[in-house]
Amino acid sequence: MANISQTNEAVSTNLMARALREAFYAGLVALGLFVLFVGLKTDQNILNELILVQRWGLLAIFVAIAVVGRFLTVAYIRPWFEARKAAKAAAPAVEREAGFVTRNFTLLAVLALIVYPPVMVGLFGFQGSLKWVDNFGIQILIYVMLAWGLNIVVGLAGLLDLGYVAFYAVGAYSYALLSSYFGLSFWLLLPMAGILAAAWGTVLGFPVLRLKGDYLAIVTLAFGEIIRLVLINWTEVTKGTFGISGIAKASVFGIWSFDVSAANNFAKVFGLPMSSAYYKIFLFYLALALCMLAAFVTIRLRRMPIGRAWEALREDEIACRSLGINTVTTKLTAFATGAMFGGIAGSFFAVRQGFVSPESFVFLESAIILAIVVLGGMGSLVGIAVAATVMIGGTELLREMNFLKQIFGPDFTPELYRMLIFGLAMIVVMVWKPRGFVGSREPTAFLRERKSVSGSFTKEGHG
């Protein structure tokens, strides 16, 4: 017993020494990384001269967070996870029945979204609910739709697409131009934008039929930049960097309008006080309906032969060809279907904003959408929806954290650090959940019994 206790004490001492050493190194790394970005700030004095403002206190806070976080991770958090993992491995395998929330998560989430706008109106009033319905509701649903569209290309077909924002832009500008020049209605332009984006997806698919991996990523990235540069330089049509404004609002099937001057204005017809909240609530439910339609189409396609062909292509293209599957049409349908969802989301974005410009369709948008797909778990609709809610909603929450100015100073602007926090969050998730939030899925084809496939048994976490 004495030898065992001495051994445990020695292990604990070594662990603490290692934790202190790694915490010290983490502090040095944090100091080197943040000294120029956080510790020093460029500013102008009263003579318009460029000066350096020293913020050593803020730098010390960042370094302290890195030191304490690394120490706790090495000394306590990692050993706890390892002990928990060892205990689970030693325990006999017991199949646990899923709880009520787990079994009905999708239904509960949809019901929560349905009652979300009335709850926000009840809590904050009509005008106060605008921010929560628009920024935390409509915007998240748009990214959910975009991520589900990219999931068909990346998660199901295994084709890395870094230019997905191009289809987003095609849908937005298709709606803006056709609505402005030809006066077409929203309900006609919504499917048209999806069809036009699908056509461009097919155009992209032909040159990349023989490409895979890094080469495919480079070509798709170039395609996204080409579309953006065309929007900037084709000023006769797109108005370049000035963008297109005054885009017509959507209506309730042409029966009720949300234009203030219209005789069939929604508020006037029902004798309600004038407020822009009605339009935002209508857009929220419309975005929710479009997301549910996208999920339904994706689930149905996965169960069809084309969906199984996508999954076969993702796992092994050579084996896919040996089975007699036409990889040309399989890739083209994946690009076209994913682009269609991107185009529909783009047209909805144009309706929501009332203004589109090339600055809204930069490469960063493609990176964010791809990050949502990867973090949520490629192939998992529920995981992707959760990832979009956490990432987009989390960055929007930074705008509400004004209390941080009391900690970091009055000049601290939380939203400016959103990409830093976004990157740190991605690193944490990929370290602790490398297969994404949902690392398992049920196969569309199964023998005798349907079982959930763990992400550890699938190639690169595609399962």
C-alpha angles and dihedrals in degrees: 000000000000091000091050093050091048090050092050091049091050092050091048091049092049091047093052091047090051091047092051091047094050091044089055092050091047089053091052091049092048090048091052093046099045104033093089098033100042109013094053128042128183117229142157125248127212090280091054090249119148111247136173118242113206117221102177093151092058090045090052090053092053092048092047091051090052093047096046093042093052093045093051091045095053098036103040118358100052095044089049092053092046092050091048091049091049091049091051091049092050094046118089115262110263121179107225122205114238116251126244094261093048094049094047101031095121094049092046091049092052092048090049090052091049093055094038098093095047090048092051091048090050092050102040106015126242098297094038092052093059093087094048096044095044108034098029098032116029095032093052092047091052090054090046089056092046092049093048089052092050089045089067091057100038106021101039106024096031095229112142108225118186095169100060091123087072091072089046088056093045091055094047095047093042090058094041095049099041091045094047099042102032103024094230118168126252095246091056095043095048095071091034091058089051092049093049091048090049089052090054089047089057090048089054092046097060098062093046099048092110097037129094140167118003094359091056090049092052094050094048090047089053090049091055091050092047091055091048093049091048090054090051098046103035090080096159090068109018098032089231119238091352089072129201118292135180094050112178118256124240120256134207096265089308091295099098125025130203096211110117094222095048119108091222093052110156095234093045094049093053096035094244126149113267112264137148089222091085091062093048092049090050090051090048093056091043091052089048091052091049091050091050090049090050091050092048093050092047093050092047093048092051090057093049125081091260091057092050089048089055091053092047089050090051094052099045127345094196093052088045091058092046089058090059096254115150101235092189095063091037093058093042093051090049093052093043095048094046091046091051092059089046091052093050090050089049093053090049089050090054091051092049096047100035086212135067131189135166091256089074093061106054126139091264089071091056090049092051093049091048090048090053090053094048096044093046093051120267110263095018115111094188093048092049092050090051091048092050091050093049097043102040096033091045094054090048090052089062089071089061096050098092089143087077088073088069089059103038100028137268093283093059113114110193097198092058088065095050095105091049091052090041091056093046090049091051091051092049093048094047091049096049099029107025092168093054131254090305109037099176137054140180115254118241091224119046140164119237095319133042111228134175113250115220117230090236090069096052131079114269091338094294089137 
